[in-house]
Amino acid sequence: MERNEALQIVKEELTEQRYIHTVGVMETAITLAKRFGADPGQAELAAIFHDYAKFRPKEEMKKIIIEQGYPRDLLEYSPELWHAPAGAFLVEHEAGITDPEVLAAIRYHTSGRPGMGLLEKIIYLADYIEPGRNFPGVGEVRILAEEDLEEALVSSIKNTISFLLKKKQPIYPDTFLTYNDLVKNRRTDE
């Protein structure tokens, strides 16, 4: 699918602000893909569609999670997490995207997961550091992302966990598992 066609499809699903965010994620993902050896075309496509289901009704997302056999414990956590797995399903069935790496990158861009592939890591990080984001710690993660994808990911997840702890919000277990997986694998690489 060509960029303009994909952007037109998602533009109809998103608010103007979220569309601007999506373009920022796309540009960031392409840069990261080139920097770290991923396919820029896959990064572009996954980034464009990463928030495809963001504004779908909660009941629709909940139904998809249940019917598609996604982990039911997702429903016990913030609905902000739901658009990622629901989006992966909808992108496949409504937009006809079938690339399993692209779909996995969309599915796990909010929580991460242990054993993330390169494209998944790039989309997770691009969503976190795109130029429109402005919150404590994002600048440091952007600097890390210039040189070290893994370290940037660890820092972004650490910041997310800290933010949720401060707000006394529940943290989806996959986020902890992703953090632990990245840190453990970092230690074995050193």
C-alpha positions as CSV (number, residue, x, y, z in Angstrom):
1,M,0.0,0.0,0.0
2,E,1.3,3.4,-0.9
3,R,1.9,6.1,1.7
4,N,-0.7,8.5,0.5
5,E,-3.4,5.8,0.3
6,A,-2.6,4.6,3.9
7,L,-2.6,8.1,5.2
8,Q,-5.9,8.8,3.6
9,I,-7.4,5.7,5.2
10,V,-6.2,6.6,8.7
11,K,-7.1,10.3,8.4
12,E,-10.7,9.3,8.3
13,E,-10.3,7.4,11.6
14,L,-8.4,10.0,13.6
15,T,-8.7,13.5,15.0
16,E,-6.6,16.2,13.4
17,Q,-4.2,16.2,16.4
18,R,-3.9,12.4,16.3
19,Y,-3.3,12.5,12.6
20,I,-0.4,15.0,13.1
21,H,1.0,12.7,15.8
22,T,0.7,9.7,13.3
23,V,2.7,11.6,10.7
24,G,5.4,12.3,13.4
25,V,5.5,8.7,14.3
26,M,5.8,7.7,10.7
27,E,8.7,10.1,10.0
28,T,10.4,9.0,13.3
29,A,9.9,5.3,12.5
30,I,11.4,5.6,9.0
31,T,14.5,7.4,10.5
32,L,14.9,4.7,13.2
33,A,14.4,1.9,10.7
34,K,17.2,3.3,8.5
35,R,19.4,3.9,11.5
36,F,19.0,0.4,13.0
37,G,18.6,-1.8,9.9
38,A,14.9,-2.4,9.7
39,D,12.8,-2.2,6.6
40,P,11.7,1.5,6.2
41,G,8.6,0.5,4.2
42,Q,7.4,-1.8,7.0
43,A,8.1,0.9,9.5
44,E,6.2,3.5,7.5
45,L,3.1,1.2,7.2
46,A,3.1,0.1,10.9
47,A,3.5,3.7,12.0
48,I,0.7,5.0,9.8
49,F,-1.7,2.4,11.1
50,H,-0.5,2.2,14.8
51,D,-3.4,4.3,16.1
52,Y,-6.0,3.1,13.6
53,A,-8.5,2.0,16.3
54,K,-7.7,4.7,18.8
55,F,-11.2,6.3,18.6
56,R,-13.3,3.2,18.0
57,P,-16.0,2.7,20.6
58,K,-14.7,0.8,23.7
59,E,-17.4,-1.8,23.3
60,E,-16.2,-2.6,19.8
61,M,-12.6,-2.9,21.0
62,K,-13.7,-5.1,23.9
63,K,-15.6,-7.4,21.6
64,I,-12.6,-7.8,19.3
65,I,-10.4,-8.6,22.3
66,I,-12.8,-11.3,23.5
67,E,-13.7,-12.8,20.1
68,Q,-10.1,-12.9,18.8
69,G,-8.8,-14.6,21.9
70,Y,-6.5,-11.8,22.9
71,P,-5.5,-12.0,26.6
72,R,-8.7,-11.3,28.6
73,D,-6.7,-9.6,31.4
74,L,-6.3,-6.6,29.0
75,L,-9.9,-5.8,29.9
76,E,-8.9,-5.2,33.5
77,Y,-6.5,-2.4,32.5
78,S,-6.9,1.0,30.9
79,P,-8.9,1.0,27.7
80,E,-5.9,3.1,26.4
81,L,-4.2,-0.3,25.8
82,W,-7.1,-1.8,23.9
83,H,-6.7,0.1,20.6
84,A,-3.4,-1.7,19.9
85,P,-4.6,-5.3,19.7
86,A,-8.0,-4.2,18.3
87,G,-6.2,-2.0,15.8
88,A,-4.0,-4.9,14.6
89,F,-7.2,-6.9,13.9
90,L,-9.0,-4.1,12.2
91,V,-6.0,-3.1,10.1
92,E,-5.9,-6.6,8.8
93,H,-9.6,-7.0,8.1
94,E,-10.5,-3.4,7.0
95,A,-7.3,-2.2,5.3
96,G,-6.1,-5.6,4.1
97,I,-2.6,-5.4,5.7
98,T,-1.4,-8.9,6.2
99,D,2.3,-8.5,7.0
100,P,2.7,-10.3,10.4
101,E,5.6,-8.0,11.5
102,V,3.6,-4.9,10.7
103,L,0.6,-6.3,12.6
104,A,2.7,-7.3,15.6
105,A,4.2,-3.8,15.7
106,I,0.7,-2.3,15.8
107,R,-0.6,-4.9,18.4
108,Y,2.2,-4.3,20.9
109,H,2.9,-0.6,20.5
110,T,1.3,0.3,23.8
111,S,2.5,-2.5,26.1
112,G,5.5,-4.0,24.5
113,R,6.1,-7.7,25.0
114,P,9.1,-10.0,25.8
115,G,11.0,-10.9,22.7
116,M,9.9,-7.9,20.6
117,G,11.2,-7.9,17.1
118,L,13.1,-5.0,15.6
119,L,10.1,-3.5,13.9
120,E,8.0,-3.7,17.1
121,K,10.8,-1.9,19.0
122,I,11.0,0.8,16.4
123,I,7.2,1.5,16.4
124,Y,7.1,1.4,20.2
125,L,9.9,3.9,20.4
126,A,8.8,6.1,17.5
127,D,5.4,6.5,19.2
128,Y,7.1,7.6,22.4
129,I,9.7,10.0,20.9
130,E,8.0,11.5,17.9
131,P,8.6,15.3,17.7
132,G,5.1,16.3,19.0
133,R,5.7,14.6,22.3
134,N,6.7,16.8,25.2
135,F,6.9,15.4,28.6
136,P,9.7,14.9,31.2
137,G,12.3,12.4,30.1
138,V,11.4,12.4,26.4
139,G,14.4,14.5,25.4
140,E,16.8,12.1,27.0
141,V,15.2,9.1,25.3
142,R,15.5,10.9,21.9
143,I,19.2,11.4,22.5
144,L,19.6,7.7,23.4
145,A,17.7,6.8,20.2
146,E,20.5,8.4,18.2
147,E,22.9,5.6,19.1
148,D,21.3,2.8,21.0
149,L,17.8,1.4,20.3
150,E,17.8,-1.0,23.3
151,E,18.9,1.6,25.8
152,A,16.3,4.1,24.5
153,L,13.6,1.4,24.8
154,V,14.7,0.6,28.4
155,S,14.6,4.3,29.3
156,S,11.2,4.8,27.7
157,I,9.6,1.9,29.5
158,K,11.2,2.9,32.8
159,N,9.7,6.4,32.4
160,T,6.3,5.0,31.5
161,I,6.4,2.7,34.6
162,S,7.5,5.6,36.8
163,F,4.7,7.8,35.4
164,L,2.1,5.2,36.1
165,L,3.4,4.5,39.6
166,K,3.3,8.2,40.5
167,K,-0.3,8.4,39.2
168,K,-1.2,5.2,41.2
169,Q,-2.4,3.6,37.9
170,P,-2.3,-0.2,37.3
171,I,0.5,-1.3,35.0
172,Y,-0.1,-4.0,32.4
173,P,2.1,-7.0,33.2
174,D,3.6,-7.2,29.7
175,T,5.1,-3.8,30.3
176,F,7.1,-5.1,33.3
177,L,7.9,-8.3,31.4
178,T,9.2,-6.3,28.4
179,Y,11.4,-4.1,30.7
180,N,12.8,-7.2,32.4
181,D,13.4,-8.9,29.1
182,L,15.3,-5.9,27.6
183,V,17.4,-5.4,30.8
184,K,18.3,-9.1,31.1
185,N,19.3,-9.3,27.4
186,R,21.3,-6.2,27.8
187,R,23.3,-7.8,30.6
188,T,24.0,-10.9,28.5
189,D,25.2,-8.8,25.6
190,E,27.7,-6.8,27.7
